[in-house]
Amino acid sequence: MDLIHERLSKYDLPQQMMAKGVYPYFREIESKQGTEMEMDGHRVLMFGSNAYTGLTNDERVIEAGVKAIRQYGSGCAGSRFLNGTLDMHVQLEKELAAFVGKDESLCFSTGFTVNSGVIPQLLTRNDFIICDDRDHASIVDGRRLSFAKALHYKHNDMKNLERCLRRCPRNTVKLIVVDGVFSMEGDLAKLPEIIALKHKYPNTIVMVDEAHGLGVFGRQGRGVCDHFGLTNEVDLIMGTFSKSLASIGGFIAADKVIINYLRHTSRTYIFSASATPAATASALEALHIIQQEPERIAALWEVTNYALAKFREAGFEIGETESPIIPLYVRDLEKTFTVTKRAFDEGVFINAVIPPACAPQDTLVRFALMATHTKEQVDRAVTALTKVFKELDIIK
């Protein structure tokens, strides 16, 4: 056995979980992804999706994608920089910029490539990037690709963030990058306090990842920045299409100077193939629906608040979530896998969250709501999960 295979073969956690019959990943989906669906030959309630607005199987979104394929073909066969810019890409960028309250935006092929392509491009070796220690992996990778000095602060600990800022010379750029909604725990960034620190320390700029905030918080789902009334104070707003916008892709929005620079220098933008016509058209249609149907977001919050109350009443530990993301803490690696498998057998699909997505002592299963979920579906899920958690002695 050569060195690389000898080294990699030591990673056998998946095989251990498979042997125990509790491996939870890569299940095959056999239907549209709605609130109930077919998976591995099994009918389940879907509480493991990021489709907060419930638009992934909306016929208007599907038809927009089909129409775009007929008009433009299946792909663009090149990057935005060269032969891959459609008029529809430009339209989506304009509408997204207006939606989140910025001058301009750029659309990328995935949300991950927004963070991994924007963050390293903004800073020099003399600058600083400062991250919350629970930021998404794409932010972490963007930080790793940057030549800037990296600092991080304890989750939502503003005193710790200020200590980081004090370490940075006055005449350097300090970029604070933070998730608006933390994707595993469901809590919000302390954006008002972050903006106050931005003004206290010169040359500090703030970038907010709105992946889980768009379509959920703010006016017409404009995000956490709008929710706090701080859009004008945030320098860069990032978002994805793979959640509330029912597609795949991502964008960065900022002022004209920043966007002009990124348009011509961001490597993941100019060296990646363009988002497909279908993905672009679907995201654009979903954006229109979100703005035209405020009752959709109202329904999401009604079912979210209902589920939060039910889980608290049943005795689950759900942390400090303030969103449709409800963490059900297990705090045991093997039990986390077992819960996920037992829940699936009971007809409820949820996600196992283990390191590196969380700290080893914070393993959990992630329960997420869509606007199209009903209270009856929530009741069925809570009943099934209460049974599983009690049988495993996680709750009393």
Buried (B, 14 or more C-beta within 10 A) or exposed (E): EEEEEEEEEEEEEEEEBEEEEBBBEEBEEEEEBBBBBEBEEEEBBBBBBBBBBBBBBBEEBBEBBEBBBEEBEEBBEEBBBEEBBBEBBEEBBEBBBEBBBBBBBBBBBBBBBBBBBBBBBBBEEEBBBBBBEBBBEBBBBBBEBBEBBEBBBEBBBBEBBBEBBEEBEEEBBBBBBBBBBBBBBBBBBBBEBBBEBBEEBEBBBBBBBBBBBBBBBBBBBBBBBBBBEBBEBBBBBBBBBBBBBBBBBBBBBBEEEBBBEBBEEBEBBBEBEBBBBBBBBBBBBBBBBBBEBEEBBEBBBBBBEBBBEBBEEBEBBBBEBBBBBBBBBBBBBBBBBBBBBBBBEBBBBBBBBBEEBBEEEBBBBBBBBBBBBEEEBBEBBBEBBBEBBEEBEBBE
